[in-house]
Amino acid sequence: MYNKINNEDIAYLKSFIPAGRIFVGEEISADFGHDELGGIEKMPDVLINVLSTEEVSKIMKYAYDHDLPVVARGSGTDLVGAAVALEGGIMICTSLMNHILELDENNLTITVEPGVLLMELQAYVEERDFFYPPDPGEKSATIGGNISTNAGGMRAVKYGVTRDFVRGLTVVLPNGDVEQLGGKVVKNSSGYDLKDLIIGSEGTLCIITEAILKLLPKPSESVSMLLPFKTMEKAIEVVPEIIKSKASLTAIEFMSLNTINYAEDFLGKKFPDTNYEAYILLTFDGNSLREIEEEYNKVVDLCLEHGAIDGYFVDTDERKKSVWNTRGALLEAIKASTDLMDECDVVVPKDKVAKFIKYTYDVSKEVGLRIPSFGHAGDGNLHVYLCRDGLEEKVWEERCNKAFDLLYEKAIEYKGMVSGEHGIGYAKKAYLKNQLGEKQIELMRGIKKVFDPKNILNPGKVI
């Protein structure tokens, strides 16, 4: 189906990509053969660090004309094999396309290249009293990767997800054509919204080379509160009550003590409180403390009525650093606690969060796997991790597959979805098909064929 990279192909690519930005065969670091989670590995034949839309266009046109598979990659922080070169071929790395091109204060937009890191973008705009709300846990991910997976994060409860902040995209199609989708306008009812189709497509339809993002004025004040509970059941059961209170929260996160302990070991630093089994972390923001005081008092009183032991302000610099560093390190901490792990990134209706978390305990006992979890209780997006813990490969695969089957079946039963923000990639294809059915998958295949009739761009992913 695909041609193998040969010396003629390499010579052509080297004719316009200088040495130091193109690597062939064993010159390529092993890091580019897998994603953050691991478990799926395949090396590209050629790795190219691109600097411009024009370079991406030229590479794609050549690849299209010569039937060469291509995968785009940013920081490689995805967790489902979406940026792994399953068919070899060319890997286009956009990490060096990391420039902030324009801050438009009149239209409240910022234009960036795809390799800009989320943490760099957030710091840049906040220094100028603006605010980019999407806030997934992996701050070293690129904006291109965030857009490709429609990343959400902790502030989705109040502000929404990446899709809600993308106004325009410049993309390179598989045949090398360059298109501008959307723009700086707030409203757009001009035909099918191709921009929104690209968001969350995991690099299977085109390569993003520029993005226009919506900004908000930076909130003047932000208050976080940590609430301990004797049991995880008590902690999770309060979430529907918080939501029903109609309070305007920025984030509602849950963490178990076991998971916090992993983070303490990983970071070598203590969490402010480790006396109870479970914790809820709440965040409020607004333009004045007076504006948000009524909100957090109402919610904290509600939590205390429903079993919270206390409510701690995360106010001092030391406490803020301790709490948020721990929350940000949970994934890496769980990963460091075992020899191999896999993730179930489900999203369920908010009123089913408690039931689903309880169900993970049942699955853990039934299949014989350690299954720690944490997540965004306020929007129903749960990160559930299956840990190998030294099991023989065959036993691990059997137990892991059984656990996934049970967890995804329960998510579907609760009217949820198989991925909230990490995407499908290669690892979760079967579960997506099981949920959506052949008709919807066939519609997706039709869309893929229109964009990429030769199926050269990120083949083997999503569908």
Buried (B, 14 or more C-beta within 10 A) or exposed (E): EBEEBEEEBBEBBBEEBEEEBBBBEEEBEEEBBBBBBBBBEBBBBBBBBBBEBEBBBBBBBBBBEBBBBBBBBBBBBBBBBBBBBBBBBBBBBBBEBBEBEEBEEEBBBBBBBBBBBBEBBBEBBEEEEBBBBBBBBBBBBBBBBBBBBBBBBBBBBBBBBBBBBBBBBBBBBBBBEBEEBBEBEEEBEEEEEBBBBBBBBBBBBBBBBBBBBBBEEBBEBBBBBBBBBBEBBBBBBBBBEBBEBEBBBBBBBBBBBBBBBBBBEBBEEEBBBEEBBBBBBBBBBBEEEEBBBEBBEBBBEBBBEBBBBBBBEBEEEEBBEBBBEBBBBBBBBBBEBBEBBBBBBBBBEBEBBBBBBEBBEEBBEEBEBBBBBBBBBBBBBBBBBBBBBEBEEEEBEBBBBBBBBBBBEBBBEBEBBBBBBBBBBBBBBBBBBBBBEEEEBEEBBEBBEEBBEBBBBBBBBBB
